[in-house]
Amino acid sequence: MRSTGKRSSKGAALCMCASVVVVIGHAHSADDRDESRCRSVRGHAVTHTVPASACTSPVGFCTEGKVYGGLKGELTFVVSHFIDPMLPSIPNVTLYLVRSTIRTHRGDILIGTDSGALDLKEGVGAALITWTEGSGRFAGVSGYTRVSPSLDRETNTVFSEYEGQICVPR
């Protein structure tokens, strides 16, 4: 696999889909769950691309929007890597890594790593967000969300459905 630091049309489309709510987590042992308060989350997100001049991504691609449902707030995606799998059998698929941040209206912050794949031809993808950092009611967070993004090419808008689990210490 090859990682590129350039913003390409392939990467831009992928990132747009990555902008879909990505809520990911890591595996928990039974002991971890006993010491945490976990809840299921489900909902959707709508995001749009941000001008490169206002983006902090090393590859020049960011999105922002809103997340609704079990998680609510302002959603920001900052792409750290686009990865070309270099497989002739899937020429339209791009892989990506994103730092996802949700800021609630109360000021709580939830941060995770979104990893996913996007089919640029079809405009659909799949992602997993692993939640690893937070503040306020998300302090000590762990958990995940599975995301199913789809891209509206006419408006450069990503619509995503998500479901997962968020755990915080008791």
C-alpha positions in Angstrom: 0.0 0.0 0.0 1.2 3.5 -0.7 0.4 6.6 1.3 0.2 9.9 -0.5 0.5 13.4 0.9 -1.2 15.0 -2.0 -4.8 16.0 -2.3 -6.3 14.3 -5.3 -9.7 14.1 -6.8 -9.7 10.5 -5.7 -8.7 11.5 -2.2 -11.1 14.4 -2.1 -14.1 12.1 -2.9 -12.8 9.6 -0.4 -12.5 12.1 2.3 -15.9 13.4 1.6 -17.3 10.0 2.3 -15.0 9.7 5.3 -16.7 12.8 6.5 -19.6 10.6 7.3 -19.9 10.1 10.9 -17.3 7.7 12.0 -17.6 6.4 15.4 -15.1 3.7 16.2 -14.0 1.8 19.3 -11.7 -0.8 20.6 -12.3 -4.2 22.0 -13.2 -4.4 25.7 -12.7 -7.2 28.1 -15.5 -8.1 30.5 -13.5 -6.3 33.3 -13.4 -3.1 31.3 -17.1 -3.1 30.8 -17.7 -3.8 34.5 -15.8 -0.6 35.3 -17.5 1.5 32.6 -20.9 2.8 31.9 -21.6 1.9 28.2 -24.5 2.9 26.0 -25.5 2.1 22.5 -25.5 5.0 20.0 -27.2 5.3 16.6 -27.9 8.2 14.3 -26.7 10.0 11.2 -24.4 12.8 10.1 -24.2 15.3 7.3 -20.9 16.9 6.4 -19.4 19.1 3.7 -15.8 19.8 2.6 -13.8 22.7 4.0 -11.7 25.0 1.9 -8.0 23.9 1.9 -7.0 27.3 3.3 -9.1 26.6 6.4 -8.0 23.0 6.8 -5.2 21.7 9.2 -4.9 18.3 7.4 -1.4 17.3 6.3 -3.0 16.1 3.0 -5.2 19.2 2.7 -8.6 17.7 3.2 -11.1 18.4 6.0 -14.9 18.2 6.4 -17.3 19.5 8.9 -21.0 19.2 9.7 -23.4 17.9 12.2 -24.1 14.6 13.9 -27.6 13.7 15.1 -29.1 10.8 17.2 -27.3 9.1 20.1 -24.3 11.5 19.5 -25.2 15.2 18.9 -23.0 18.1 18.0 -20.6 19.7 15.5 -18.5 17.1 13.6 -15.0 17.8 12.2 -12.9 15.4 10.1 -9.3 16.0 9.5 -7.7 13.5 7.1 -4.2 12.3 8.0 -3.7 9.7 5.2 -5.1 8.5 1.9 -3.8 5.1 1.0 -4.0 3.5 -2.4 -4.3 -0.3 -2.0 -2.7 -0.7 -5.4 -4.9 -3.7 -6.3 -6.1 -4.0 -9.9 -9.2 -5.8 -8.7 -10.5 -2.7 -6.8 -9.2 0.3 -8.8 -11.9 2.6 -7.5 -11.3 2.0 -3.8 -9.3 4.3 -1.6 -8.5 3.8 2.1 -8.2 6.6 4.6 -7.4 7.6 8.2 -9.2 10.5 9.8 -9.2 12.3 13.2 -12.9 12.8 14.0 -14.0 15.3 16.6 -17.5 15.9 18.0 -18.1 19.0 20.1 -21.5 19.1 21.9 -23.5 22.2 22.7 -22.3 21.8 26.3 -18.7 21.9 25.3 -18.0 18.2 25.8 -15.5 16.8 23.2 -15.2 13.3 21.8 -12.2 12.4 19.6 -11.5 9.2 17.6 -9.7 7.7 14.7 -11.8 6.9 11.7 -10.5 4.3 9.3 -12.3 3.4 6.2 -12.6 2.5 2.6 -14.5 4.4 -0.1 -15.6 3.2 -3.6 -15.1 6.4 -5.6 -17.1 5.2 -8.5 -20.2 4.3 -6.5 -19.8 7.0 -3.9 -20.3 4.6 -1.0 -18.1 3.3 1.8 -17.6 1.7 5.2 -15.8 3.0 8.2 -15.0 2.4 11.8 -14.3 5.1 14.4 -12.5 4.1 17.5 -13.2 6.7 20.3 -10.1 7.2 22.4 -10.2 10.7 23.9 -12.7 13.0 25.4 -13.5 15.7 27.9 -16.5 16.6 30.0 -19.0 13.8 30.0 -16.7 11.9 27.5 -13.6 12.0 29.8 -11.9 8.5 29.8 -14.1 7.4 26.8 -13.7 4.2 24.8 -15.9 2.7 22.2 -16.6 2.5 18.5 -19.1 3.4 15.8 -19.6 1.7 12.4 -20.4 4.2 9.7 -22.0 3.8 6.3 -21.3 6.9 4.2 -22.7 7.9 0.9 -21.6 10.9 -1.2 -23.9 13.3 -3.1 -21.5 14.3 -5.9 -23.6 17.3 -7.0 -23.5 19.0 -3.6 -20.2 17.5 -2.2 -22.2 16.4 0.8 -21.7 13.2 2.7 -24.7 11.5 4.4 -23.8 8.9 6.9 -25.6 6.4 9.2 -23.8 5.2 12.3 -24.3 2.8 15.2 -22.0 1.7 18.0 -21.2 1.9 21.6 -19.7 4.6 23.8 -18.2 3.7 27.3 -17.1 6.1 30.0 -15.7 5.3 33.5 -18.1 5.0 36.3 
